[in-house]
Amino acid sequence: MLSPITWLFCLIVFSLYVKNEKLSKKLRIWSLVVLYLCCNSFIVDELFRAYEPVTPDYEVTNQKFDGAIILGGIGDIDLRLQKINFGASADRLFQILPLLHKGQIKRIVFTGGSGKIEFPEKKEAFYVKKYLNQIGVPDSQIVIESESRNTYENAIFTKKIMDSLKLKGNYLLVTSAYHMPRSMAIFKKAGYTHIYPCITNKKSGIRRFTFDHLFIPNSDALFGFQLITHEWFGYFIYKLNGYA
């Protein structure tokens, strides 16, 4: 129901059943207006820019941390090949690897189980650990949480593991830029006191005023609009349930 395509489909279908031709015409016009606004790259880029936080570039600093908590949702599991196929959000992991290599962080804490009811065996954390081992990261620098299905469970289940292992100190919280406001609120509510946001795969770029960016509809913008509205709704629901 959060998809703009669903809104447009409902508007168009409703316009076909309305007997008042004047109202029907208005509904069709509004369908085009909504479609254009949702596909406008400049508008969608501004929405992301207003929502996404700005955090330090830790790679160019000498600041050190005891670890980085990386939120899952970075790829899909290929059960035939028994490996993870990384997606766009894999930036959450790849941006942290240089910090681990340089010694700026001591360990990676990866949290992510299976968010798929149909495939509960696709526990992302196991496959991320397997990948990290393959590129030379030892078990001593990896902590995984493999049962969570959403951000709230990421925070709760990871805290239990870290408390049981007596892992304390300063930790980076690593997730996509658009997901960071909700994630920070959830983790702080869960009792994390020394965490610092580290954003990755930022959606908003340099503000552009080129003709195509300002006026030409773009299908990527439509996907981005759906992504940001989904995140707003998720934050609202989490607040409503007292998770954030």
Secondary structure, 3 states (H helix, E strand, C coil): CCCHHHHHHHHHHHHHHCCCHHHHHHHHHHHHHHHHHHCEHHHHHHHHHHHCCCCCCHHHCCCCECEEEEECCCEEEECCCCEEEECHHHHHHHCCHHHHHHCCECCEEEECCCCCCCCCCCCHHHHHHHHHHHCCCCHHHEEEECCCCCHHHHHHHHHHHHHHCCCCCCEEEEEEHHHHHHHHHHHHHCCCCCEEEEEECCCCCCCCCCHHHHHCECHHHHHHHHHHHHHHHHHHHHHHCCCC
